């Protein structure tokens, strides 16, 4: 008994000392990697497809995923930037995976960033194991690092995600071209994965807002357009009733995701090959802003992207989408871009801090219509093909292009709801 107590005591001391070393040497004011991931629209599409790939496998079937170095970088940076401005650089070399990671930390006296790097390689049982670990410039023994990380994960909120990601894996193979994962998921694992990829692991909270949405839609008069305001107002009012400072950000995220899943459902299903689970007798009406459903889609889509990734990714994705439309679509539209920018600001305000989250809940519960959160963009240029765009604006770096962006930003900034800070 005494021996066991001693072992437990020394294990705790080792864990505390290792964590202290990690903080002391890994935390600083200079990032090893430039944070603020800026993906293109195609990057975001590919990242989501990678993360949904495993959840498409049927229960109790053997699945195989092959991920290139580019795939791994996209998927990891997408996941990291859902929670904070971060950066990861992943390399496949010498049959090992090399990670370099910079995480932005909450306000503290020690430093703004946590910089770590490590290598993973195949162990004797064909599982991945840490072969090298550095916190800043401090090199830690691989086994000690693995012990610290394992306990940090096990006794934190990361444990559910770690189990979800690793339990179905049966074999891993690393070469210079790709990482091959063989997995065997069961029904419960797949359900958990789909909930996580739908932006929330709390299905009971999501169900509450989805039911509220269903009630709103069921009572909607089909002779009238369904305003996006008619969805946002009651759901944020409900969020205000359910929230405290401790959970206001999480509630707002779920509200935004629930509405985005409704408004952009067809596009999401097409993009990620998700089957339609909506009952056949449930009504589905398009949501509108200024008599246009595309504006509602752009607005709430950008809000959801900002709430799940970051502001920079949402803004870049919106611009990339319009440039793509100019090349081979409906044409470049500053009107759509204005909706993207307003949605980005909305998502940022709703999730930037507990105080702002509560203020947005109060403000959105009192809105009269969509003009309270979306400035009228209908006088802006649109329907420009690639030649038209180049003739009028040359490029996205031209002064005339930037001048219109400044006009859009000024309109958004002038709205009282975005000045709650």
N, C-alpha and C positions, 0 to 999 in steps of 0.2 A: 504493500500500500504506500509506504514511504517512497519507494523507488518510483512508483507511478506519479506521486505528487511532485517529486523532483523533476521528472521528465516534463510534466505539464508546466512547471514553473520555468524551466529553461526554455521550453518552446515558446512560452509567452514573452520571455525576455528577448529571445531571438527575433520574434515577430515585431516587437516594439522597436528594437534597435534598427532592424532592417527598414521598417517604415520610416523611422527618423532619418536614416541615411538617404532613403529615396526622396524625402521631402527636402532635406538640406542641400543635396547635390543636384536634384532634378528640377527644383523650382527656381525660377529666376525671372528677370525682367526682359530678357532677350529670347525670342523664339528661334529654335534651330531650323524650323521650316516656316515659310510665310503662311500665316493663317488667313482665313477668309476665302474659302473654296469658291471658285467661280466657274461652275460647269456650264456647258452649252445645253441647249434643249435636248439635243441628241444624247448627251452624257446622262442627263436625268432620266430619259426614257430607258437607256441601257441599264443604268443602275437599278431602276425599279424592276426591270425584267429579270435581272440576275437574282435579286432578292426574292422574287416570286417563283423562280424556277423550281425550287425544292418543294414549295407548297402545292404545286400542280400534280405531284406524284400521287397515285392512288394509295390508300392505306395498305400496308403489308406487301407492297411491291418494292423490288430493288430498283433504286434510281442511281444514275451516274451524272455528275455535273463536272464539266471541264471548264476551268477558269484560267484565262491568260493573265499575265502581269497587269495589263490595262484593266481587265475586268475586276481584279482584286482591288486595284487602286480606286476605281469608281465606286464599288460597293462599300468599301471601308470609309472613304471620305464622305459618302452620302450618309451613312449611319452616324459617324462621329459628329457631323454638322447638324444633325437633328437636335442636338442637345447644347452645343456651344461652338464658337468659332474654333475650328481645329484643322489640322493638316496631317496627312499620313503619306509616307512614301514607301512603297512595297516593291521589293525586287526578288526575283527567282534566280538564284545563283548557287552553283555547286550543290544541287539537290537540297537546298535550304531556302526558307522564306525569310527575307531580311525586312524588318520593320523599323521605320523611323517615325516617331509620332510627337507632335506638339499639341498640347491641349491648353485652351484658355481657361484660367481658373476664376472662380468668383472673387470679388474684392477681398484682399487680405494683405498683411504686412510683409509676407515673405517674397512674393513675386507674382507676376501676371501669368506666367506660363509654366507648364510641366513638360520637360523634354526627356523622353526616354527612347531607347533603341534596343532591339533584341532580335535574336534569330531563332527560328523554329526548324527542327529537323525530325526525321522519322526515328522513333525509338525501336527497340527490339520487337515490341508487340505491334508495330506498324502504326502507332499513334504519334501525334505530334508532341514534341517535348522541347522546352527551352534549352538551347545550347550556348547562348550568350546573352547577357543582359547588362545594359548601362543606364544609369540615371545621371543625366548630364554627362560629365566626363568620368564618373565613378563606375568602375567595372565591378559588378557583384558576381559571386559564384552562382552558376546556373541553378543548382539545386536550391540554394537559399532563395533566389529570386522566384523560382517556381513555387516554393513554399509560401512566400509572402503573397504572391498574386492569387494563389489558390485560396488562401484564407480571406483575403480582401473580397474576392468574388463570393465565396461561400457565405459570408456573414453580411452581405449587402444586397441591395435590390437587383444587382447584376446576376444573382444566382439563377433566377428563373430563365433569363435569356441565355446564360451559359449552358444550362441543362438542355434548353430547347435547341441550341445550336449543335451540341456535341453528342447527345444521347443517341440520335439516329445514325451517327456516322459509324460505318463498319470498316472502312479502309481509306487511306490517304496515300497518294503517290505524287512526289514532287520531281519535276525535271526542269530543264532550262526554259521550256516553252510554256508549260501550264501546270496547274494543280488539279489533279483528278480526285474527286470525292465520290466514294461509293457509300450510299446510305440506305437505311431500311426503316422508314417511319411508320408509326402506328396511327390510328385515327385521332387519338388525343393530341399527339404531337403536331399533326397537321392543323387541327383546329386552333391550337395555341399559336402556331406560326401565322395563320391567316389573320388572327386577331391582332398580333403584333404588327404585321405589315399593313393593317388597316389603321395604324397610328395609335392604337390604345390597347393595353392589356386588360383594362377594366371593362369587360363587356356589359356589366350591369349599368354603368354610367352611360355608355354609348346607347344601350337599349332605351334608356329613359328619354334621351333626346330624339332618337329615331321614332319612338312612339309619339312624341309631341309633334314631330314633323308629319307623321302619318295622319294625326288628328287634324292638323291645319289643312293638309291637302284634301282630306275627305270632306271638309266643310267648305272648300273653295267653290265659288260660283264659276262654272266653266265659261260663262258669257264674258268674264273679265280676265284680263291678263293677270297671272300670278306674279306679284312684285317680289323681288329679292328681299325687300324690307319686310314683307309679310312673313318671311321665314326667320330673318335675323332678329326682329324685335321680340317675339315671344320666347325664342330660345335663349336670348341673352337675359331676358327678364327672369326666366327659370333659373339660369345660371347664377344670377345675383341672389336669388332666394336660397340656392343650395351652397353658396360659396362662403368661405372666410378668406382672409389674406393667405392662409396656408395652402389652400387648394384652388384659388381663383384662376391662376394661369392654366392649370390642368383642365379645369372645367371649360375655360374659353377655347382651349385647343380642341376638346371633344366637340364642342358646338360647331366650330369652324369645319372640322373634318366631317361631321355628320351632314352639314348642309352641302359641303363640296361633293360628298359621295352621292347626294341626291341630284344636285344641279349638273354635275359632270359625269353622271353614272355611265352613260353610253360610251363616252370617250375612254373612261377608265377601264371598262370591261373590254373594249376593243384593244386597248394598249396592252393590258396585262393578261388577256385571255381568261378573264374571270367569268364563270357562268352566271346568268341572271337568276337570282334567287327570289325575286319579287313575286308575290302571289299574283295570279292572273287577274284577279278582281280588284287589285289596288290601283287607284288612279295615279297617273303620272302627268303633271303639267310642267311645261318649261317655265323657268323663272326669267324675269325681265328686268332690265334697267333702261330707262328712257326708250321704252318700246322695242328694245333689242335684247334677244336672249344671249347673243354672243358677248355682250358687255357683262351680263351677270356671270357667265362662265369664266371670263377673264378675271373679273374682280375676285370671286370667291376662290378660284383656282390659285391665284397669286397669294391670297391670304393664307390658304392652306399650305402652300409651299414655304412661305415665310415662317409659319408656325412650326413646320416640321424640319426645315433646313435652316435657311437664313435669308436676310434681306438681299444680300448681293446675288445669291443664286436665283431668287425670284425675279429680280430686275433683269438680270442677264437672260434668263429663260424667256421672258416676255419679249425682249428685243430680238433675240434669235428667232422666235416664232414669227415675228413680223417680217424680218428679212427673208425667212424661208417662204412666207406667203408672197412676197414681192417676186421671188424667183419662179415659183411654181404653185401659186395658190390664188387666194382671193385678192391679193395685193397688200402692200404695206399700209397699215392703218395707225395713225396717231391716236385715233379714237380708241382702238383696242389697247394701245400702249398706255393711254391715260387710265383705263380701267385696271390694267396690270399694276401701274404705279399706285393707284389709290388702294387696291387690294393689298399690295405689299405694305403700305403704311398702316392699313387697318390691322393686318396680321401682326405687325410689329408692335403697335400700341396695345393690342389685346393680350400680348404674351411677354412684353419686355420687362415687367416687374409686377409684383403682387399689387402694388398701389395702382399702377396704370390699368391692370386687369380689372380691378374693382371699379375704377372710374369709367372704363369702357362699358362694363356691364350696366352701370347706372345710366350712362348716356344713351346706349343703344335701346334700353328699355323704354326710353321716352321719345324716340324719333317719330316724326310725323310721316316721312316717306323717304325714298332713296336719295333725295337731294341733300339730306342731312349727312350722308357719308360718301357720296359720289358726286363730284362737280360735273356739270353738264359739258360733255366733250364734243357735242355734235357739230361744232363749227370748225373742227380740226380736219386737216387733209387725210384722205384715205383712198383706198382702191388704186394705189400706185403700183404698176408693175416695175420690174427691175430698171428698165430704161427710163421710165417716168421719175422714179426715185433718184437715180443718178443725175438726171437733168436738173431737178429742182434742188436736191440736197447734197449731191456729190457722194458723201459718205456719212457715217455716223460720227465722224470727227470734225465735220465742217461746222463753222460758226452758226450758219442758218439752222442746221439740224439741232444743235445744242440750244439755240434760242427757243425753239418750240418746246424742248424738254424743260427749260426753265419756266416757260409759261405754264406748263402742266403742273410742275412742282409748286409754283406759286398759287395756283388754284386750289390744290390739295392743302397746302399749308394754311390758306386763308379760312379753311373750314373749322369752326369752333371745336368739333369733336376730336380733331387731331391736335389740339392745343391743350389737352388736359394736363400735360406735364408742367 
